[in-house]
Amino acid sequence: MAHATPKLTPEDIAWLERRLSAAVEPVAPRPEFILRAKQELMDSPVVRPLPAWVKRSVLAAAVLSTLSLVAMLFYLRRRR
């Protein structure tokens, strides 16, 4: 059973192009939403991370990266 595919006429193609171009128009939020969200952000207090927490995180990241580098070098040396 063969299925026939309909041929698109130039009018059909023009209609599809118009519909697609209308569908992809950019959507912007309403200006009052932008102003309200901006005001809420400006009014909210600034939350700064605790210095001790940041210090521990940086130290842990440095230690883990150093350990992984040493482990990689040890692994590569043993494979030779």
Backbone bond lengths (Angstrom), bond angles and torsions (degrees), N, CA, C in turn:
res aa  C-N    CA-C-N  psi(-1)  N-CA   C-N-CA  omega(-1)  CA-C   N-CA-C  phi
1 M - - - 1.442 - - 1.530 107.65 -
2 A 1.290 116.05 112.51 1.457 121.10 -178.33 1.525 109.50 -89.68
3 H 1.329 114.00 137.57 1.462 119.40 177.44 1.518 108.24 -101.12
4 A 1.283 116.46 130.30 1.456 121.08 177.89 1.518 109.00 -89.43
5 T 1.309 115.83 132.69 1.463 119.61 176.17 1.522 107.91 -95.24
6 P 1.310 116.98 130.11 1.465 118.96 -178.73 1.527 110.63 -69.66
7 K 1.296 115.45 143.89 1.461 121.42 177.49 1.524 108.87 -84.68
8 L 1.320 115.62 136.68 1.460 119.93 177.98 1.519 109.27 -87.65
9 T 1.289 114.73 131.64 1.463 119.75 177.14 1.522 108.55 -85.11
10 P 1.317 118.08 162.63 1.470 119.98 176.46 1.529 112.53 -57.58
11 E 1.336 117.01 -31.79 1.464 119.74 177.35 1.528 110.63 -67.83
12 D 1.346 115.96 -39.39 1.467 119.73 177.33 1.522 110.95 -62.87
13 I 1.317 115.92 -43.03 1.465 120.26 -179.51 1.523 110.33 -65.01
14 A 1.325 117.43 -42.00 1.466 120.61 178.45 1.522 110.55 -63.22
15 W 1.334 117.02 -41.03 1.460 120.48 178.80 1.526 110.48 -63.69
16 L 1.340 116.96 -44.57 1.467 120.60 178.53 1.528 111.43 -61.65
17 E 1.326 116.92 -42.09 1.467 119.85 179.15 1.521 111.21 -62.98
18 R 1.326 117.51 -40.81 1.467 120.09 178.03 1.522 110.77 -63.69
19 R 1.330 116.32 -43.19 1.475 120.26 -179.84 1.527 111.28 -64.73
20 L 1.332 116.56 -41.83 1.464 119.59 -179.88 1.521 111.39 -67.45
21 S 1.324 117.19 -41.22 1.466 118.54 179.65 1.525 110.56 -66.56
22 A 1.326 117.87 -32.49 1.464 120.12 176.66 1.519 110.92 -71.97
23 A 1.329 116.97 -29.74 1.465 120.52 -177.56 1.518 112.38 -76.39
24 V 1.323 118.06 -24.50 1.461 119.84 -175.69 1.523 112.59 -104.01
25 E 1.316 117.72 15.76 1.461 119.25 175.70 1.520 109.00 -63.56
26 P 1.311 117.07 140.35 1.463 118.97 -177.97 1.528 111.73 -65.70
27 V 1.306 114.44 145.23 1.460 121.01 179.36 1.521 107.53 -109.00
28 A 1.301 116.51 126.62 1.460 121.21 179.63 1.523 108.86 -115.83
29 P 1.326 117.01 143.17 1.464 118.85 176.92 1.527 110.58 -67.73
30 R 1.312 114.60 156.66 1.459 119.52 179.77 1.530 109.91 -65.30
31 P 1.329 117.97 145.70 1.467 120.93 -178.91 1.525 113.06 -59.41
32 E 1.339 117.98 -35.46 1.469 118.84 -179.61 1.526 110.87 -67.63
33 F 1.331 117.26 -32.64 1.465 119.91 175.96 1.524 110.35 -66.07
34 I 1.316 116.58 -42.50 1.466 120.55 179.72 1.523 110.11 -62.86
35 L 1.332 117.05 -45.52 1.466 120.35 -179.46 1.524 111.38 -63.49
36 R 1.344 117.09 -42.48 1.463 120.31 -179.53 1.526 111.28 -66.09
37 A 1.330 117.16 -43.43 1.466 120.25 179.76 1.523 110.90 -65.31
38 K 1.316 116.53 -39.46 1.468 120.30 178.69 1.524 110.47 -64.73
39 Q 1.329 116.48 -42.10 1.461 120.17 179.56 1.525 111.00 -65.11
40 E 1.336 117.45 -40.62 1.466 120.40 177.83 1.525 111.19 -62.65
41 L 1.316 116.44 -40.39 1.467 119.40 178.46 1.525 111.71 -66.63
42 M 1.321 116.14 -40.14 1.465 119.39 -179.10 1.527 111.39 -69.96
43 D 1.341 117.39 -31.05 1.460 120.88 -179.07 1.523 113.38 -81.52
44 S 1.321 117.46 -19.51 1.469 119.46 -177.44 1.529 110.00 -73.57
45 P 1.327 116.54 145.41 1.471 119.20 -179.38 1.528 111.15 -70.47
46 V 1.308 114.64 149.89 1.463 120.69 178.64 1.522 108.24 -80.21
47 V 1.310 115.95 126.00 1.461 120.94 179.67 1.520 107.53 -103.07
48 R 1.295 115.48 112.62 1.465 120.17 179.53 1.524 108.90 -97.89
49 P 1.329 117.59 140.97 1.465 118.85 178.45 1.521 110.85 -67.79
50 L 1.301 114.50 151.50 1.455 118.87 178.67 1.523 109.57 -69.68
51 P 1.330 118.23 132.86 1.462 120.30 -177.40 1.528 112.96 -58.68
52 A 1.326 117.74 -37.76 1.463 119.78 -179.23 1.525 110.29 -66.28
53 W 1.321 117.31 -38.10 1.455 121.16 179.41 1.525 111.08 -65.90
54 V 1.324 116.09 -41.97 1.462 120.49 178.92 1.524 109.79 -65.75
55 K 1.318 116.52 -42.14 1.459 120.70 -179.25 1.526 110.59 -62.18
56 R 1.329 117.29 -43.81 1.471 120.70 178.94 1.521 111.13 -64.75
57 S 1.312 117.30 -39.30 1.465 120.68 -179.19 1.524 111.50 -65.89
58 V 1.312 116.34 -44.02 1.463 120.06 179.43 1.521 110.17 -65.60
59 L 1.314 117.18 -41.61 1.462 120.81 178.88 1.527 110.71 -63.87
60 A 1.326 117.46 -42.83 1.467 120.75 178.94 1.526 111.01 -63.96
61 A 1.312 117.53 -40.79 1.466 120.61 178.77 1.522 111.04 -64.70
62 A 1.332 116.89 -40.82 1.464 120.32 178.99 1.524 111.16 -65.78
63 V 1.321 117.24 -42.24 1.467 120.88 -179.70 1.527 110.32 -65.62
64 L 1.324 117.37 -44.73 1.462 120.21 -179.75 1.523 112.13 -64.50
65 S 1.312 117.48 -40.67 1.463 119.09 179.39 1.520 111.01 -68.17
66 T 1.336 117.61 -37.04 1.466 120.31 177.11 1.523 110.70 -65.96
67 L 1.330 117.00 -43.75 1.466 120.14 178.63 1.526 111.48 -63.09
68 S 1.312 117.59 -40.14 1.462 119.29 179.38 1.523 111.20 -67.59
69 L 1.322 117.89 -35.76 1.464 121.16 176.64 1.523 110.71 -65.17
70 V 1.331 116.95 -45.19 1.465 120.95 179.20 1.527 110.01 -63.73
71 A 1.319 117.79 -42.65 1.464 120.97 179.41 1.523 111.05 -63.61
72 M 1.322 117.43 -40.19 1.458 120.45 178.53 1.520 111.11 -64.70
73 L 1.329 116.83 -44.61 1.462 119.91 179.12 1.524 111.17 -63.54
74 F 1.327 117.20 -40.47 1.461 120.94 178.15 1.526 110.53 -63.90
75 Y 1.323 117.26 -42.02 1.461 121.74 179.79 1.531 110.56 -64.42
76 L 1.320 116.82 -45.29 1.465 119.92 -179.65 1.526 111.54 -66.42
77 R 1.308 117.91 -35.23 1.465 120.93 -179.75 1.529 110.54 -68.94
78 R 1.339 117.41 -38.28 1.463 120.75 -179.26 1.519 111.68 -70.44
79 R 1.310 118.33 -27.54 1.466 120.96 -178.03 1.513 112.05 -75.94
80 R 1.294 119.99 -17.04 1.468 122.13 -179.70 1.448 110.56 -69.74
